[in-house]
């Protein structure tokens, strides 16, 4: 474990140095050493991540090239920043001793909680696609995958050896789940998702292999918590921030997805770094241009990470309206709009260019979702936009309306807070009972029906935050609306309330309940945690006498509730030991072999084990998916060609799978193999608790005409 941590330290120090020298070269001065360190680290991460992303887009990613760019960057900006480093490092002395001790203890606690990653290398699910794609980018240098074996495969074999997709999909086949074949003949493979997170995983893989790659996600969880801490610290002080930090870090969902190698934690880090910088910019912190650029770049890179975050584009629209109506004109404003706009355009180009099946699938689903669920909200939005345009055309009307609203500001805020409270009570107590008749809908990602359980969304969130935690958080959010609504908190409150209302109203289900909850991780869970920390800290700071200890007691009860709700999630590591077992299986196989699985399940052993064997160990993998569609003559020709190239061909069979499509005499049995592991149960109906023991049994045979048998 020591070397992977050293590799992560190298990554962090490299980003910190690059970002710090850049900021010093711009003449930025700091009075807060902690903010200087985090801003430097974030600038370095944003710059290096985007450069690596562009290199991977053009098939040029390599650690040595990225290191050369880093070296040129640091030398150049180091020369410009000479003489200022010692002066700015003195700002580190301004961090409070109590705060330093608290953060040091938190780092130890978070390290123990987060840095136990699930060994999720199997295919058939998003997490495995991310991990294997990261390794592929590190090994090949590009996002698109050029597979000579697939390219040479006769198209007559596609219906039998590839998974045909419905006509509604943008591509005809996939070779493995998440790895699409865009046309016939197959000249390339297009991997699923937006790819900033896999590029960072590729950096981890290049630094130290699979162990370091799996630790990249816990690193984002650590930095995401720090971004939340700095946001709260900036608004309400370090004590409230430390309370929010601890509360978020012990939450079951934060711990689970810190170990789960999908994009939620990178999204959380980028989003809350953007909120922190936006809050500083809107609060007139100097230099405004730096804060604006940091906010725009961090929020813009969210769009390179996830396709479902384009709601954030409402932010620049509202900022533009505010600037126009308030009459404020700041040259530094463009430092927010330009990087955000360019990165948004970059994300759309990337979707069409390098993630076309995923992009079009989600766009199609989005159109259906808007038409089916959002007709009335869209109409109301249109009316609202029309009203804004009318107010823009008629400044007199606008001034009178604004004056009328501001004269009743307190009443409006109390009304909004009351509405939020009523909606929370309805969502927790009444909606589950009114919606007990469960309907079903097709899940856009799997082509099968799943129950719609949106009426239980608030209750299910309470499984992980505790029922009392929900009450405390909602009270804190309502109290924040009443007391803290102002320009510098507008983004925090607006985004937090919007994402909370949206996902608590409608969330895309999945057959694994814990995986469904990933939607809440980037914004909603941190926002609820901030609400709880805010109200507890406010009570402690504002209640006089012995009654202020009520705040301390409430804080302890709140944290204990979060800890109790995390039981089982802290101790469980999914697929523990599987990496060693798959590596042992690989030692049985000849290098660069062709593997043909026989699993007849829609997503079976060929997908689970074929994905890591393909992308981590360099074998070519196919699954016999439809024997009726198999052209035996072309199949035998392919096997003869592979063996003529000096490659071993293996038939990997499960007992209930399809039979070997040729003569049994063509198979040379090599023995059985058994893989076992443990995962948290996948369930719709209740909070996951039970552990499922997984067993994969397979037999290995060498396939084809063997040496000495041809003549």
Buried (B, 14 or more C-beta within 10 A) or exposed (E): EEEBBEBBEEBBEBBBBBBBBBBBBBEBEBEBBBBBBBBBBBBBBBBBBBBBBBBBBEEEBBBEBBEEBBEEBBEEBBEBBEEBEEEBBEBBEEBEEEBEEBBEEBEEBBEEBBBBBBBBBBBBBBBBBBBBBBBBBBBBBBBBBEBEBBEEBBEBBBBBBBBBBEEEBBBBBBBBBBBBBBEEEBBBBBBBBBBBBBBBBBBBBBBBBBBBBBBBBBBBBBBBBBBBBBBBBBBBEBBBBBBBBBBBBBBBBBBBBBBBBBBBBBBBBBBBBBBBBBBBBBBEBEBBBBBBBBBBBBBBBBBBBBBEBBEBEEBBEEBEEEBEBEEEEBEBBBBBBBBBBEBBEBBBEBBEEBBBBBBBBBBBBBEEBEEEEBEEEEEEEEEEEEEBEEBEEEEEEBEEEEEEEEEEEEEBBBEBBEEBBEBBBEBBEEBBEEBEEEEEEEBBBEEEEBBBBBBBBBBBBBBBBBBBBBBBBBBBBBBBBBBBBEEBBBBBBBBBBBBBBBBBBBBBBBBBBBBBBBBBBBBBBBBBBBBBBBBBBBBBEEEEEEEEEEBEEBBEBBBBBBBEBBEBBBEBBBBBEBBEBBBEBBEEBEEBBBBBBBBBBEBBBBBBBBBBBBBBBEBBBBBBBBBEBBBEEBBBBBBBBBBEEEBBBBBBBBEEBBEBBBEEEBBEEBEEBEBEBBBBBEBBEEBBEEBEEBEBBBBBBBBBBEEEEEE
